[in-house]
Amino acid sequence: MSYNKTYGGQFMGIGAVAKKNNNTPIIAKREFNKVEKIAENKKADKVVISIVGIRGINIPEITNGQIYFFCTAIFDNDDVKMSMEKSNHNTSLVLGEYIVSSYHVTFDEEIVLNIPEGNNFIRCYVSCIHVTESDGTRNMKLEGIGYTDAYAIKNCKVYVYSSCKLIKAVGAPDTEGSLKLSVKCVDEKHPSIVREAIPFNAIEELKKKIML
């Protein structure tokens, strides 16, 4: 069987969507209502994103293939492509389950990262890979779906679990959906372990996963 890979959506412009004219990331007021604990003026060294899953992604059902989803953590000074190419910024690729009229995915994973100097915010970006077959060719298309509001990470705090409505990605199809997660900003003494960053390519990882 021959193989063809294509990329859909635009993995750019997220900064333009998520920032005001003064280049300050927009933080929705509801984010501050999620704060459970705050350590005033205590600088955070790491961020722990606990991702439960995504719900209600209203992409049409794939009848001639499958669709896999994954999440990527993005700091305010990074772009989507840069973050997607680092293994420890991404969750596993998980097969979506179509229920009634939308896709649902359970991750139950953590992304743990050191907070780079000069970064003040983080958000989570949801992508999918369509795997379809046509005329004896198996095609893969990587597509951005949407991203969460920004979480302030400068000081130690905990944003409790909540379902965040995804903001539509630039160039993505008109979709709705939510991502359930919590975000912990912690100091260097926290026992969470930051995995080594190795080069990551979602398409190649999926090829290995489904043995193309």
Secondary structure by P-SEA (a helix, b strand, c coil): cbbbbbbcccccccccccccccccccccaaaaaacccccccccccbbbbbbccccccccccccccccccbbbbbcccccaaaaaacccccccbbbbbbcccbbbbbccbbbbbcccccccbbbbbbbbbbbbccccbbbbbbbbcccccccccccbbbbcbbbbbbccccccccccccccbbbbbbcccccccccccccccaaaaaaaaacc
